[in-house]
Amino acid sequence: MSWQQRIDRALEQRKTNGSFRTRTVNQQGSARYLMQNGTRYLNFSSNDYLGISQHAQVISAWQQGAEIYGVGSGGSGHVTGYNEAHQLFEEQLADWLGYPRALLFISGFAANQALIAAFTEKSDRIVADKLSHASLLEAAMHSPAQLRRFAHNDVGSLQTLLEQPIDGQQLVITEGVFSMDGDAAPLVEIAQVTRHAQGLLMVDDAHGIGVMGNQGRGSCDHLQVKPDLLVVTFGKAFGASGAAVLCSESMADYLLQFARHLIYSTAMPPAQACALSAALNVIRRDDSRRSKLQANIARFRAGAQSLPWQLMSSQTAIQPLIVGENQPAVNLAATLRERGIWVTAIRPPTVPPGTARLRITLTASHTDADIDMLLEALYDTAR
């Protein structure tokens, strides 16, 4: 079989089973409204949970940073790319989250890949929640360590795996809030069994940071858990992009020596760090955005109880409606689009077979009328 035949076969398989992915070109896609080809849609697919991507202070900070530092960093942080703006934001972030150090990465995917590759050896075992993000599981599979996956949010399953003999060390991996189901991990219990097994705990809190905990400090703060490695990303509640790892002094120094994504990747633009610093100030000081988001979640869940599709038990901004098979989920998303509502259908392999869904995301930017419009469209479609 030639390269082209292999490519053609794989593409045809995706098209046949209704899982072929395409991208859409938007004129505006992160805010309350999404613009595409001159048509405006009410947007229920954005991860901009607090509406900060449109915040005037954040936009102004990025513009001012660009005027001072330009639009790029000029190199890796180990060469000339580490700027005073990066240092300041790292210090602010570490102080806010109660860790000695924070290290910035260009993306959450890069941070997760870098950590797992840098810390694990052949004699080690990685024990990860079965529904962990692709960046975590892919890195674990490619690492020299043994990978074992515990049943989703099942602490007993985790404990059983941790009790199995191992020559090396054990790294436990979970998310704070899971991106496809929207449910939260039992972090208190996970931390307890990990500590008992003398393992290292790594939590990716991409979907919890900014929206949960005191001042938005995230899932771990909400449950008073302090993992050894905390990954926070800035593409959701912070309204921008990038990520950071929170850890001890020695771990930060270790990562600066051995995390290849830090050593060999161009650093984020300093202007972006300026914008992220401004976003952090908004998150810390403006509780009204979190309150509005929680009110929107409650309004949607109360109104969606009688829908014919399975509403997951999520209490977070991620509200999945399980449709089942791929094509019906795609058709439902298309029908909503005809009503001026943008919701994305998520299909395998992103989610398990038979659980294709609408991944509805709510934000603080949505009004009560927006929520009601979505619910009315869903009920009309179900009739």
PEKACOR-V777606 format. One record per residue. N is the residue number from 1. SS is DSSP state (H for helix, E for strand, - for the rest). BURIAL is 1 if it has 16 or more other ideal C-beta (glycine too) atoms within 10 Angstrom, else 0. D_CENTER is the distance of its C-alpha to the mean C-alpha in Angstrom with 2 decimals. Layout:
N/SS/BURIAL/D_CENTER ; N/SS/BURIAL/D_CENTER
This chain:
1/-/0/37.79 ; 2/-/0/37.05 ; 3/H/0/33.72 ; 4/H/0/34.02 ; 5/H/0/34.91 ; 6/H/0/31.92 ; 7/H/0/29.60 ; 8/H/0/31.51 ; 9/H/0/31.41 ; 10/H/0/27.66 ; 11/H/0/27.17 ; 12/H/0/29.82 ; 13/H/0/28.28 ; 14/H/0/25.00 ; 15/H/0/27.12 ; 16/H/0/29.34 ; 17/-/0/26.74 ; 18/-/1/24.89 ; 19/-/1/21.67 ; 20/-/0/22.43 ; 21/-/0/19.60 ; 22/-/0/20.52 ; 23/-/0/19.13 ; 24/-/0/20.44 ; 25/-/0/21.78 ; 26/-/0/21.07 ; 27/-/0/22.99 ; 28/E/0/20.42 ; 29/-/1/17.06 ; 30/-/1/14.71 ; 31/-/1/17.08 ; 32/-/1/18.97 ; 33/E/1/20.92 ; 34/E/1/20.29 ; 35/E/0/23.34 ; 36/E/0/24.39 ; 37/-/0/27.94 ; 38/-/0/29.26 ; 39/E/0/27.99 ; 40/E/0/25.83 ; 41/E/1/23.40 ; 42/E/1/21.84 ; 43/E/1/18.11 ; 44/-/1/16.04 ; 45/-/1/13.23 ; 46/-/1/11.63 ; 47/-/1/8.35 ; 48/-/1/10.83 ; 49/-/1/11.24 ; 50/-/1/14.13 ; 51/-/1/15.70 ; 52/H/1/15.77 ; 53/H/1/15.66 ; 54/H/0/19.19 ; 55/-/1/20.43 ; 56/H/0/23.78 ; 57/H/0/23.54 ; 58/H/1/20.32 ; 59/H/0/21.86 ; 60/H/0/25.10 ; 61/H/1/23.68 ; 62/H/1/22.25 ; 63/H/0/25.67 ; 64/H/0/27.60 ; 65/H/1/25.68 ; 66/H/1/26.43 ; 67/H/0/30.05 ; 68/H/0/30.34 ; 69/H/1/28.42 ; 70/-/0/28.15 ; 71/-/0/25.15 ; 72/-/0/24.42 ; 73/-/1/24.46 ; 74/-/0/27.19 ; 75/-/0/26.05 ; 76/E/1/24.27 ; 77/-/1/23.95 ; 78/-/0/26.68 ; 79/-/0/29.04 ; 80/-/0/29.03 ; 81/-/1/25.40 ; 82/-/1/24.79 ; 83/-/1/25.79 ; 84/H/0/26.77 ; 85/H/1/23.91 ; 86/H/1/21.43 ; 87/H/0/23.48 ; 88/H/0/23.69 ; 89/H/1/19.98 ; 90/H/1/19.41 ; 91/H/0/22.23 ; 92/H/1/21.02 ; 93/H/1/17.58 ; 94/H/1/19.37 ; 95/H/0/21.91 ; 96/H/1/19.54 ; 97/H/1/17.63 ; 98/-/0/20.89 ; 99/-/1/20.57 ; 100/-/0/23.24 ; 101/E/1/21.12 ; 102/E/1/17.96 ; 103/E/1/17.47 ; 104/E/1/15.68 ; 105/E/1/14.10 ; 106/-/1/13.86 ; 107/-/1/10.23 ; 108/H/1/7.51 ; 109/H/1/9.17 ; 110/H/1/12.42 ; 111/H/1/11.88 ; 112/H/1/11.22 ; 113/H/1/14.10 ; 114/H/1/16.27 ; 115/H/1/16.16 ; 116/H/1/17.00 ; 117/H/1/19.63 ; 118/H/1/21.17 ; 119/H/1/21.61 ; 120/-/1/22.79 ; 121/-/0/26.31 ; 122/-/0/28.22 ; 123/-/0/29.53 ; 124/-/1/26.17 ; 125/E/1/24.08 ; 126/E/1/20.32 ; 127/E/1/19.61 ; 128/E/1/16.17 ; 129/E/1/15.05 ; 130/-/0/15.95 ; 131/-/1/12.78 ; 132/-/1/10.48 ; 133/-/1/8.12 ; 134/H/0/10.63 ; 135/H/1/10.20 ; 136/H/1/11.33 ; 137/H/1/14.02 ; 138/H/0/15.32 ; 139/H/1/15.83 ; 140/H/1/17.49 ; 141/H/0/19.70 ; 142/H/0/20.80 ; 143/-/1/21.52 ; 144/-/0/25.12 ; 145/-/1/24.23 ; 146/E/1/24.71 ; 147/E/1/21.67 ; 148/E/1/21.98 ; 149/E/1/19.53 ; 150/E/1/20.14 ; 151/-/0/20.13 ; 152/-/0/17.01 ; 153/-/1/17.16 ; 154/-/0/20.81 ; 155/H/1/22.02 ; 156/H/0/25.42 ; 157/H/1/24.12 ; 158/H/1/22.33 ; 159/H/1/25.56 ; 160/H/0/27.70 ; 161/H/1/25.90 ; 162/H/1/25.98 ; 163/-/0/29.71 ; 164/-/0/30.59 ; 165/-/0/32.53 ; 166/-/1/30.89 ; 167/-/0/32.56 ; 168/-/0/29.62 ; 169/-/1/26.65 ; 170/E/1/23.74 ; 171/E/1/20.03 ; 172/E/1/17.99 ; 173/E/1/14.28 ; 174/E/1/11.97 ; 175/E/1/8.69 ; 176/-/1/9.40 ; 177/E/1/8.13 ; 178/-/1/7.83 ; 179/-/1/6.03 ; 180/-/1/9.61 ; 181/-/1/11.94 ; 182/-/1/10.46 ; 183/-/1/12.58 ; 184/E/1/12.53 ; 185/-/1/13.79 ; 186/-/1/17.41 ; 187/H/1/16.72 ; 188/H/0/20.34 ; 189/H/1/21.90 ; 190/H/1/19.60 ; 191/H/1/20.47 ; 192/H/0/24.10 ; 193/H/1/24.58 ; 194/H/1/22.80 ; 195/H/0/25.10 ; 196/H/0/28.05 ; 197/-/1/27.48 ; 198/-/0/27.18 ; 199/-/1/23.82 ; 200/E/1/20.97 ; 201/E/1/17.78 ; 202/E/1/14.36 ; 203/E/1/11.35 ; 204/E/1/7.71 ; 205/-/1/6.92 ; 206/-/1/3.67 ; 207/-/1/4.76 ; 208/-/1/8.21 ; 209/-/1/9.23 ; 210/-/1/11.62 ; 211/-/1/12.24 ; 212/-/1/13.61 ; 213/-/1/16.43 ; 214/H/0/19.31 ; 215/H/1/18.69 ; 216/H/1/14.97 ; 217/-/1/14.72 ; 218/-/1/12.08 ; 219/H/1/12.39 ; 220/H/1/14.61 ; 221/H/1/16.89 ; 222/H/1/17.16 ; 223/-/1/18.59 ; 224/-/0/20.31 ; 225/-/1/18.84 ; 226/-/1/18.66 ; 227/-/1/17.16 ; 228/-/1/18.81 ; 229/E/1/15.69 ; 230/E/1/12.79 ; 231/E/1/9.81 ; 232/E/1/8.30 ; 233/E/1/6.65 ; 234/-/1/8.59 ; 235/-/1/7.39 ; 236/-/1/6.70 ; 237/-/1/9.51 ; 238/-/1/11.20 ; 239/-/1/11.83 ; 240/-/1/12.15 ; 241/-/1/10.55 ; 242/-/1/10.81 ; 243/E/1/9.92 ; 244/E/1/12.32 ; 245/E/1/13.68 ; 246/E/1/15.85 ; 247/E/1/18.85 ; 248/-/0/22.65 ; 249/H/0/25.11 ; 250/H/0/26.19 ; 251/H/1/22.77 ; 252/H/1/21.97 ; 253/H/0/25.36 ; 254/H/0/24.81 ; 255/H/1/21.60 ; 256/H/0/23.55 ; 257/H/0/26.11 ; 258/H/0/24.22 ; 259/-/1/20.63 ; 260/H/0/21.52 ; 261/H/1/18.53 ; 262/H/1/19.80 ; 263/H/1/23.38 ; 264/H/0/23.47 ; 265/-/1/20.83 ; 266/E/0/21.74 ; 267/-/1/20.19 ; 268/-/1/18.23 ; 269/-/1/20.91 ; 270/H/1/22.38 ; 271/H/1/22.28 ; 272/H/1/18.49 ; 273/H/1/18.74 ; 274/H/1/21.27 ; 275/H/1/19.03 ; 276/H/1/16.23 ; 277/H/1/19.09 ; 278/H/1/20.22 ; 279/H/1/16.86 ; 280/H/1/16.89 ; 281/H/0/20.42 ; 282/H/1/19.57 ; 283/H/1/16.87 ; 284/H/0/19.42 ; 285/H/0/22.38 ; 286/-/1/21.48 ; 287/H/0/21.01 ; 288/H/0/22.17 ; 289/H/1/18.86 ; 290/H/1/17.25 ; 291/H/0/20.49 ; 292/H/1/20.47 ; 293/H/1/17.00 ; 294/H/1/18.30 ; 295/H/0/21.49 ; 296/H/1/19.89 ; 297/H/1/18.05 ; 298/H/0/21.47 ; 299/H/1/23.37 ; 300/H/1/21.43 ; 301/H/1/21.60 ; 302/H/0/25.27 ; 303/H/1/26.10 ; 304/-/1/24.37 ; 305/-/0/26.15 ; 306/-/0/28.88 ; 307/-/0/26.98 ; 308/-/0/28.02 ; 309/-/1/24.54 ; 310/E/0/22.70 ; 311/E/1/20.48 ; 312/-/1/17.99 ; 313/-/0/18.44 ; 314/-/1/15.15 ; 315/-/1/15.89 ; 316/-/1/12.56 ; 317/-/1/11.74 ; 318/E/1/10.73 ; 319/E/1/14.30 ; 320/E/1/15.00 ; 321/E/1/18.66 ; 322/E/1/19.83 ; 323/E/1/22.52 ; 324/E/0/23.35 ; 325/-/1/24.60 ; 326/H/1/23.14 ; 327/H/0/25.78 ; 328/H/0/26.05 ; 329/H/1/22.34 ; 330/H/1/22.83 ; 331/H/0/26.05 ; 332/H/1/24.62 ; 333/H/1/22.02 ; 334/H/0/25.00 ; 335/H/0/27.17 ; 336/H/1/24.82 ; 337/H/0/24.68 ; 338/H/0/28.45 ; 339/-/0/28.23 ; 340/-/0/26.19 ; 341/E/1/22.82 ; 342/E/1/19.80 ; 343/-/1/17.61 ; 344/E/1/16.02 ; 345/E/1/17.35 ; 346/E/1/15.14 ; 347/-/1/17.51 ; 348/-/0/18.10 ; 349/-/0/17.32 ; 350/-/0/13.67 ; 351/-/1/14.97 ; 352/-/0/18.28 ; 353/-/0/21.53 ; 354/-/0/22.95 ; 355/-/1/19.77 ; 356/E/1/19.10 ; 357/E/1/17.72 ; 358/E/1/17.02 ; 359/E/1/13.43 ; 360/E/1/14.49 ; 361/E/1/12.30 ; 362/-/1/14.41 ; 363/-/1/14.64 ; 364/-/1/17.26 ; 365/-/1/18.95 ; 366/-/1/20.10 ; 367/-/0/23.66 ; 368/H/0/25.43 ; 369/H/0/27.15 ; 370/H/1/23.96 ; 371/H/1/22.89 ; 372/H/0/26.46 ; 373/H/1/26.61 ; 374/H/1/23.67 ; 375/H/1/25.30 ; 376/H/0/28.69 ; 377/H/1/27.55 ; 378/H/1/26.01 ; 379/H/0/29.25 ; 380/H/0/31.43 ; 381/H/1/29.74 ; 382/H/0/30.19 ; 383/-/0/33.91
